Amino acid sequence: MTAQDAEELDVEEALAVANDRPVRGPAEPRSSRETSTTGQTGAHRAKDDSHHRATSWPEARAVAERAARSAGRRVPVSVTVDQALGLVLAAPLTALTDLPSFDTSAMDGWAVAGPGPWAVREDGVLAGHAEPVRLTDGEAVRIATGARIPPDTTAVLRSEHGRTDDKGRLHPTRDLAHGQDIRPRGQECRSGDQLLPVGTQITPASLGLASAAGYDTLSVLPRPRVELLVLGDELLTEGLPREGSIRDALGPMLPSWLRALGAEITAVRRLGDDADALYRAVKKSSAELIVTTGGTASGPVDHVHPTLRRVGAELLVDGVKVRPGHPMLLARVKPDQHLVGLPGNPLAAVSGLFTLAEPLLRTLAGRVAPEPYTMPLREAVHGHPHDTRLVPVALRGDDALPLHYNGPAMLRGIATADALAVVPPGGARSGQELELLDLPWATAGIQVCFT
């Protein structure tokens, strides 16, 4: 029985339970694909053994985090500020200067000294110029936003709050407080103040702050290097499906998705169903994470498990109690290298990304885990009798709307989703609060997919 058959069979079992129908037993073959040389009973025994070994969904995610931490401390790198977006600070961001570094005008208007009216000097003060001439009581000078405040300035009078008389003297049209519209030196921070702690993920605003504080480069944790191995002789890279072959959905989808999770993609290799090619690719890879697609079950062309045994890898997760995506796996190939085996069905592969790849990559990258949150379901969702289900949902106001076309081989639902709902065994009723996993671009914008 193939992994896809196992997924389909378990979904049917779940629906049977939900609809109070009897589940088909061993004496009722579903199709010829479920039989084997050992007979129907053997096929079910293999399925039961696989499920027995499977790890619970929460524990699988915890194992992935622990695996990343066990890989050891990653060496920080120095990057220019404009290359740091999305990375994590490896050293605190401390102010290299006072901000602002001199008294500046917060508005266009006049710098004035003492009480008005004031005699207006002919020259003006612009941003970016050297320190202006000192003012004396009764004097004013035109000043631009961001310009240095002349010594002995009392306040800045906004352009819209002043008028000049026929003698050219400046009068305020409203009360003017001492120090008004002056940004004093060090108002935002003093030199040496910590602006951002270690572990902060760098946002566009962080880049602006770092630049304002005088930084040209930042010490960050590098993106985890990931190599993607696409398996399957049946996959086409162009044109329409034909003669038993299908278009490859994972090759185009996964690199961008992995980048959105913080990875640097070092290579995408299409290996077909060649066991020796898979062995060579795993053996030669220098990536911190190898991701494979398909071949994680025990069929005649499922080469991932044999390859892991061949390279002496340690299997950390062998199947997860989650639907879709049950036959996913996680292995330690080397002390600082792991392999995540994703199922070949597209939505099952997405489930594997969120279950194993996301916590592993997040931990390697030094990112903080997002705060869990829940929303009520707008409609009931069928559950698997024993396993967690991950179901695409769209966020509609204060509700999560379950999307159709959520079978293991389907992408139509996830393509319009905002999140995945974590459905407990047995399903969830309408209005029930469920944990949601945001898609990487749903809250941060598509540009989070770094190139």
C-alpha positions as CSV (number, residue, x, y, z in Angstrom):
1,M,0.0,0.0,0.0
2,T,1.4,3.4,-0.9
3,A,1.6,6.4,1.3
4,Q,-1.2,8.1,-0.7
5,D,-3.4,5.0,-0.2
6,A,-2.8,5.2,3.5
7,E,-3.7,8.8,3.6
8,E,-6.9,8.2,1.6
9,L,-7.9,5.2,3.7
10,D,-7.5,7.1,6.9
11,V,-9.5,10.0,5.6
12,E,-12.3,7.6,4.7
13,E,-12.1,6.1,8.2
14,A,-12.5,9.5,9.7
15,L,-15.5,10.4,7.5
16,A,-17.0,7.0,8.3
17,V,-16.8,7.8,12.0
18,A,-18.1,11.3,11.5
19,N,-21.1,9.9,9.6
20,D,-21.7,6.8,11.8
21,R,-20.9,4.5,9.0
22,P,-19.0,1.2,9.6
23,V,-15.4,1.3,8.6
24,R,-14.4,-1.2,6.0
25,G,-12.6,-4.2,7.6
26,P,-9.7,-6.4,6.4
27,A,-12.1,-8.7,4.4
28,E,-13.4,-5.8,2.3
29,P,-10.5,-4.7,0.0
30,R,-10.7,-1.1,-1.1
31,S,-8.8,-1.6,-4.3
32,S,-6.1,-3.8,-5.8
33,R,-3.5,-1.2,-4.7
34,E,-4.1,-2.1,-1.1
35,T,-3.2,-5.8,-1.5
36,S,0.4,-7.1,-1.4
37,T,2.2,-10.4,-1.6
38,T,1.6,-10.8,2.1
39,G,-2.1,-10.4,1.7
40,Q,-4.6,-7.9,3.0
41,T,-4.0,-8.7,6.7
42,G,-0.2,-8.0,6.2
43,A,-1.0,-4.7,4.6
44,H,-3.1,-3.6,7.5
45,R,-0.5,-4.9,10.0
46,A,2.2,-2.8,8.2
47,K,-0.2,0.2,8.5
48,D,-0.8,-0.5,12.2
49,D,2.9,-0.9,12.9
50,S,3.6,2.4,11.1
51,H,1.0,4.2,13.1
52,H,2.3,2.7,16.3
53,R,5.8,4.1,15.6
54,A,4.3,7.5,14.7
55,T,5.0,10.5,16.9
56,S,2.2,12.8,18.1
57,W,2.0,16.1,16.3
58,P,3.0,18.3,19.2
59,E,5.9,16.0,20.2
60,A,7.1,15.9,16.5
61,R,7.4,19.7,16.5
62,A,9.2,19.6,19.9
63,V,11.6,17.0,18.5
64,A,12.4,19.2,15.5
65,E,13.2,22.1,17.8
66,R,15.5,20.0,20.0
67,A,17.2,18.6,16.9
68,A,18.1,22.1,15.8
69,R,19.4,23.0,19.2
70,S,21.5,19.9,19.3
71,A,23.3,21.0,16.1
72,G,25.4,23.4,18.2
73,R,25.9,27.1,18.2
74,R,25.9,28.7,14.8
75,V,28.6,31.2,13.9
76,P,27.3,34.7,13.5
77,V,28.1,36.6,10.3
78,S,28.5,40.3,9.5
79,V,26.2,41.7,6.8
80,T,25.5,45.1,5.5
81,V,22.3,46.8,6.9
82,D,20.5,46.4,3.5
83,Q,21.1,42.6,3.6
84,A,19.9,42.0,7.1
85,L,16.1,42.0,6.6
86,G,14.5,38.9,8.3
87,L,17.7,37.8,10.0
88,V,18.2,37.6,13.7
89,L,20.6,39.8,15.7
90,A,23.5,37.9,17.1
91,A,24.7,40.9,19.2
92,P,22.7,43.6,20.9
93,L,22.1,46.7,18.9
94,T,23.5,49.5,21.1
95,A,23.5,53.2,20.1
96,L,26.7,54.4,18.7
97,T,25.7,58.0,19.3
98,D,23.1,60.1,20.9
99,L,19.8,60.3,19.0
100,P,19.4,62.9,17.9
101,S,23.1,63.7,18.0
102,F,22.4,67.5,18.3
103,D,19.4,69.7,19.1
104,T,17.2,69.8,16.0
105,S,14.1,71.5,14.8
106,A,11.0,69.4,14.8
107,M,9.2,71.8,12.4
108,D,9.6,74.3,9.6
109,G,9.4,77.8,11.1
110,W,11.6,80.2,13.0
111,A,14.2,79.6,15.8
112,V,13.5,82.4,18.3
113,A,15.4,83.7,21.3
114,G,13.6,85.4,24.2
115,P,10.1,86.8,24.1
116,G,8.6,88.2,20.9
117,P,8.3,90.1,18.8
118,W,11.5,89.2,17.1
119,A,13.8,90.8,14.4
120,V,14.3,88.2,11.7
121,R,17.8,87.6,10.4
122,E,18.2,87.5,6.7
123,D,20.0,84.2,6.6
124,G,18.3,80.8,7.3
125,V,19.2,77.5,8.8
126,L,18.9,74.3,6.7
127,A,19.3,70.7,7.6
128,G,22.8,69.2,6.9
129,H,24.7,72.5,7.5
130,A,27.3,73.3,10.1
131,E,26.4,74.8,13.5
132,P,24.5,78.1,13.0
133,V,25.4,81.4,14.5
134,R,24.2,82.0,18.1
135,L,20.9,84.0,18.5
136,T,20.5,86.9,20.9
137,D,17.4,87.9,22.7
138,G,14.8,89.3,20.4
139,E,16.2,87.6,17.3
140,A,14.7,84.9,15.1
141,V,16.0,83.0,12.1
142,R,14.2,80.8,9.5
143,I,14.8,77.1,10.2
144,A,13.9,73.9,8.4
145,T,12.8,70.6,9.9
146,G,15.9,68.6,11.0
147,A,18.2,71.6,11.0
148,R,20.6,72.2,13.9
149,I,19.2,74.6,16.6
150,P,21.3,77.8,16.9
151,P,22.8,78.3,20.4
152,D,20.6,80.2,22.9
153,T,17.4,79.4,21.0
154,T,14.3,79.5,23.2
155,A,11.8,77.6,21.0
156,V,10.8,77.0,17.4
157,L,7.8,78.9,16.2
158,R,6.0,77.0,13.5
159,S,5.4,78.7,10.2
160,E,1.7,78.6,10.6
161,H,1.9,80.1,14.0
162,G,3.7,83.3,13.2
163,R,3.1,86.5,11.2
164,T,5.3,89.5,10.2
165,D,4.3,93.1,10.5
166,D,5.0,95.9,8.0
167,K,8.3,96.5,9.7
168,G,9.4,92.9,9.2
169,R,9.1,91.9,12.8
170,L,7.8,88.4,13.7
171,H,4.8,88.0,16.0
172,P,3.4,84.7,17.5
173,T,-0.3,84.0,16.8
174,R,-0.5,81.7,19.8
175,D,1.3,81.0,23.0
176,L,4.8,79.6,22.7
177,A,6.2,77.4,25.4
178,H,9.9,77.2,26.2
179,G,11.6,74.4,24.2
180,Q,8.6,74.0,21.9
181,D,9.3,71.9,18.8
182,I,12.9,71.4,19.6
183,R,14.1,67.8,19.7
184,P,16.9,67.9,22.3
185,R,20.1,65.9,21.8
186,G,19.6,62.4,23.2
187,Q,15.8,62.6,23.4
188,E,15.5,59.1,21.8
189,C,18.6,57.5,23.3
190,R,22.1,58.1,24.6
191,S,25.2,56.6,23.2
192,G,25.6,53.0,24.6
193,D,21.9,52.5,25.2
194,Q,20.6,49.1,24.1
195,L,18.2,49.6,21.3
196,L,17.4,46.0,20.4
197,P,18.4,42.8,22.3
198,V,20.0,39.7,20.9
199,G,17.5,37.5,19.1
200,T,15.5,40.3,17.6
201,Q,14.3,39.5,14.1
202,I,15.2,42.4,11.9
203,T,12.2,44.2,10.3
204,P,12.2,47.2,8.0
205,A,11.8,49.5,11.1
206,S,14.8,47.8,12.7
207,L,16.9,48.6,9.6
208,G,15.9,52.2,9.9
209,L,16.8,52.3,13.6
210,A,20.2,50.6,12.9
211,S,21.0,53.1,10.2
212,A,20.0,56.1,12.3
213,A,22.1,54.8,15.1
214,G,25.2,54.8,12.9
215,Y,25.5,51.1,11.8
216,D,26.8,50.1,8.4
217,T,26.9,46.3,9.2
218,L,25.1,44.1,11.7
219,S,26.1,40.8,13.4
220,V,23.4,38.3,12.6
221,L,22.8,34.5,12.5
222,P,22.9,33.3,8.9
223,R,20.0,31.8,7.2
224,P,20.0,27.9,7.5
225,R,21.3,26.4,4.2
226,V,18.7,24.0,2.7
227,E,19.0,21.7,-0.3
228,L,15.8,20.4,-1.8
229,L,15.7,17.0,-3.5
230,V,12.6,16.4,-5.6
231,L,12.0,12.6,-6.1
232,G,9.7,10.8,-8.5
233,D,9.9,9.5,-12.1
234,E,6.3,10.6,-12.7
235,L,7.0,14.3,-12.4
236,L,6.9,16.7,-15.4
237,T,8.4,20.2,-15.3
238,E,6.3,21.6,-18.2
239,G,3.2,21.0,-20.3
240,L,0.1,19.2,-19.4
241,P,-0.1,15.9,-17.5
242,R,0.2,12.9,-19.9
243,E,0.7,9.2,-20.1
244,G,0.5,8.6,-16.4
245,S,2.8,11.5,-15.5
246,I,1.8,14.6,-13.5
247,R,3.1,18.1,-13.2
248,D,5.5,18.7,-10.4
249,A,3.9,21.1,-7.9
250,L,6.5,20.8,-5.1
251,G,9.6,21.9,-7.1
252,P,8.1,25.3,-7.9
253,M,6.4,25.7,-4.5
254,L,8.8,24.6,-1.8
255,P,11.9,26.8,-2.5
256,S,9.8,30.0,-2.0
257,W,8.0,28.5,1.0
258,L,11.3,27.5,2.6
259,R,12.7,31.0,2.0
260,A,9.6,32.4,3.7
261,L,10.5,30.2,6.7
262,G,14.0,31.7,6.8
263,A,16.0,29.3,4.7
264,E,18.7,29.9,2.1
265,I,18.1,27.5,-0.8
266,T,21.5,26.3,-2.0
267,A,20.2,23.8,-4.6
268,V,17.1,22.2,-6.0
269,R,17.9,18.8,-7.5
270,R,15.4,16.5,-9.4
271,L,16.5,12.9,-8.9
272,G,13.6,10.8,-10.0
273,D,13.3,7.4,-8.3
274,D,17.0,6.7,-8.4
275,A,18.3,5.2,-5.1
276,D,21.9,5.6,-6.0
277,A,21.4,9.3,-7.0
278,L,19.6,10.0,-3.8
279,Y,22.4,8.3,-1.8
280,R,25.1,10.4,-3.6
281,A,23.1,13.6,-3.2
282,V,22.6,13.1,0.6
283,K,26.3,12.0,1.0
284,K,27.7,15.0,-0.8
285,S,25.3,17.7,0.6
286,S,26.9,20.4,2.8
287,A,23.5,21.9,3.6
288,E,22.3,22.1,7.3
289,L,18.9,20.8,6.2
290,I,18.2,18.4,3.3
291,V,14.5,18.3,2.3
292,T,13.2,15.4,0.2
293,T,9.8,15.1,-1.4
294,G,8.1,11.7,-1.7
295,G,9.6,8.3,-1.2
296,T,9.1,8.2,2.6
297,A,6.8,5.1,2.8
298,S,7.8,1.5,2.1
299,G,6.9,1.0,-1.6
300,P,9.2,-0.4,-4.3
301,V,10.5,3.1,-5.2
302,D,10.4,4.6,-1.8
303,H,14.2,5.1,-1.3
304,V,14.4,7.6,1.6
305,H,14.4,5.1,4.5
306,P,17.0,2.8,2.8
307,T,19.2,5.7,2.0
308,L,19.1,6.9,5.6
309,R,20.2,3.5,6.8
310,R,22.9,3.4,4.1
311,V,24.4,6.7,5.3
312,G,24.1,5.8,9.0
313,A,21.6,8.5,9.9
314,E,19.6,8.5,13.1
315,L,15.9,8.5,12.6
316,L,14.3,11.0,15.1
317,V,10.7,11.0,13.8
318,D,9.3,8.1,11.7
319,G,5.8,9.1,10.9
320,V,3.6,11.7,12.7
321,K,0.0,11.3,13.9
322,V,-1.2,14.1,11.6
323,R,-3.4,14.2,8.5
324,P,-2.4,14.9,5.8
325,G,1.3,14.1,5.9
326,H,1.4,11.0,8.2
327,P,4.5,9.4,6.5
328,M,6.8,12.4,7.1
329,L,10.1,11.9,8.8
330,L,13.1,13.6,10.5
331,A,16.6,12.2,10.7
332,R,20.0,13.4,11.9
333,V,22.5,12.7,9.1
334,K,25.4,14.4,10.8
335,P,25.7,16.3,14.1
336,D,25.1,19.5,12.2
337,Q,22.9,18.2,9.4
338,H,19.3,17.0,9.4
339,L,17.0,15.6,6.8
340,V,13.2,16.2,6.6
341,G,11.4,13.8,4.4
342,L,8.1,15.3,3.1
343,P,5.4,13.1,1.6
344,G,4.9,13.5,-2.1
345,N,1.3,14.7,-2.0
346,P,1.3,18.5,-2.2
347,L,-0.9,19.4,0.9
348,A,0.7,16.5,2.8
349,A,4.1,18.1,2.0
350,V,2.8,21.5,3.4
351,S,1.8,19.7,6.6
352,G,5.3,18.3,6.8
353,L,6.7,21.8,6.4
354,F,4.7,23.1,9.3
355,T,5.3,20.1,11.5
356,L,9.0,19.4,11.1
357,A,10.7,22.0,8.8
358,E,9.3,25.2,10.4
359,P,10.3,24.5,14.0
360,L,13.7,23.2,12.9
361,L,14.5,26.2,10.6
362,R,13.1,28.7,13.1
363,T,15.3,27.4,15.9
364,L,18.4,27.2,13.6
365,A,17.7,30.8,12.5
366,G,17.4,32.0,16.1
367,R,13.8,33.2,15.6
368,V,11.3,33.3,18.5
369,A,8.4,31.0,18.2
370,P,5.2,32.9,17.4
371,E,2.7,33.2,20.2
372,P,-0.1,30.6,19.8
373,Y,-3.5,32.0,19.2
374,T,-7.0,30.6,18.5
375,M,-10.1,31.6,16.6
376,P,-13.6,30.1,16.5
377,L,-14.5,28.0,13.5
378,R,-17.3,29.3,11.3
379,E,-18.2,25.7,10.3
380,A,-17.7,22.2,11.8
381,V,-14.7,20.2,10.6
382,H,-14.5,16.4,10.4
383,G,-11.6,14.9,12.3
384,H,-9.5,11.8,12.1
385,P,-10.4,9.3,14.8
386,H,-6.9,9.3,16.3
387,D,-4.7,11.9,14.6
388,T,-4.5,15.7,14.4
389,R,-5.7,17.3,11.2
390,L,-4.3,20.4,9.6
391,V,-7.0,22.1,7.6
392,P,-6.6,25.3,5.4
393,V,-8.8,28.2,6.7
394,A,-9.5,31.7,5.5
395,L,-9.9,34.4,8.2
396,R,-13.2,36.1,7.9
397,G,-13.7,38.8,10.6
398,D,-13.5,37.0,14.0
399,D,-13.9,33.5,12.5
400,A,-11.8,30.9,10.7
401,L,-13.7,29.5,7.7
402,P,-12.6,26.0,6.8
403,L,-11.8,25.7,3.1
404,H,-12.8,22.9,0.8
405,Y,-10.4,21.0,-1.5
406,N,-8.2,20.0,1.5
407,G,-7.3,16.4,0.5
408,P,-3.7,15.3,0.7
409,A,-3.1,15.8,-3.1
410,M,-4.9,19.1,-3.4
411,L,-3.6,22.7,-3.3
412,R,-6.7,24.6,-4.3
413,G,-7.7,25.2,-0.7
414,I,-4.3,26.2,0.7
415,A,-3.8,28.5,-2.3
416,T,-6.5,30.8,-0.9
417,A,-5.9,30.2,2.8
418,D,-4.6,32.5,5.5
419,A,-3.7,29.8,8.0
420,L,-3.9,26.1,8.9
421,A,-6.3,25.1,11.7
422,V,-5.1,22.5,14.1
423,V,-8.1,20.1,14.4
424,P,-7.9,17.6,17.3
425,P,-8.8,13.9,16.9
426,G,-12.5,13.5,16.4
427,G,-13.0,16.8,14.7
428,A,-14.3,20.2,15.8
429,R,-17.8,21.8,16.0
430,S,-18.9,25.1,14.7
431,G,-17.8,27.9,17.0
432,Q,-15.1,25.8,18.7
433,E,-11.8,27.7,19.3
434,L,-8.9,26.1,17.5
435,E,-5.2,26.9,17.3
436,L,-4.2,28.5,14.0
437,L,-0.8,28.4,12.2
438,D,-0.3,31.5,10.1
439,L,1.0,31.1,6.6
440,P,4.3,33.0,6.4
441,W,3.0,35.6,4.0
442,A,-0.4,36.0,5.5
443,T,0.7,38.5,8.1
444,A,4.0,39.8,6.7
445,G,3.3,40.3,3.0
446,I,4.6,38.3,0.1
447,Q,8.0,40.1,0.3
448,V,8.9,38.0,3.2
449,C,9.9,35.4,0.6
450,F,13.5,36.5,0.5
451,T,15.4,36.2,-2.8
